[in-house]
Amino acid sequence: MSNDCGCGGKKAAAGGGDMPTHEPPANQQTSEGSTMSDQAPTLLPPQASSSGSDAAASTGAPTLTPETANASDGGLTAWNNGKRVSALWAMNQNRNSWVYVTGVGWKKLANNSDSAIVALTLLGAHAKQTQTNYNYRDEADGMIHETYVW
């Protein structure tokens, strides 16, 4: 049996180890600059069918049109009960997280505080993973501000 350590016969100095030889990638700037803007998901979960248009995809808005009237259309607050979450979407922007509610479409989660967006995203992830009831409050601004998952 060989005691080859894979170091090619060169052992590292005692306690020092080998130093990394590669640098992490630098932040890449886009042609639009380094500032971020609110973007929305454009892809649909595999089981969803698209009734949106290509024009919606070019504007950065979700591509699925809800089948029923949205509670935010009339400035109402409404509870939607017994729904299912089939997808989540987020990116490297502050407070920009979305859930795909089956039969409704992409819904943005409330972005009024860091703790609210994290809690709502975790609840959405749990609802997606377990496929349990997802009850949410749809506000006049079109965002989800409160959820119950069990």
Sequence and secondary structure as in RCSB ss.txt:
>XXXX:A:sequence
MSNDCGCGGKKAAAGGGDMPTHEPPANQQTSEGSTMSDQAPTLLPPQASSSGSDAAASTGAPTLTPETANASDGG
LTAWNNGKRVSALWAMNQNRNSWVYVTGVGWKKLANNSDSAIVALTLLGAHAKQTQTNYNYRDEADGMIHETYVW
>XXXX:A:secstr
     SSTT    TTT             BTTBS           TT    S HHHHHHTS S   SS  TTTTT
  EEEEEE EEEEEE SSTT EEEEETTTEEEEE  S HHHHHHHHHHHHHHHHHT  EEEEE TTSEEEEEEE 
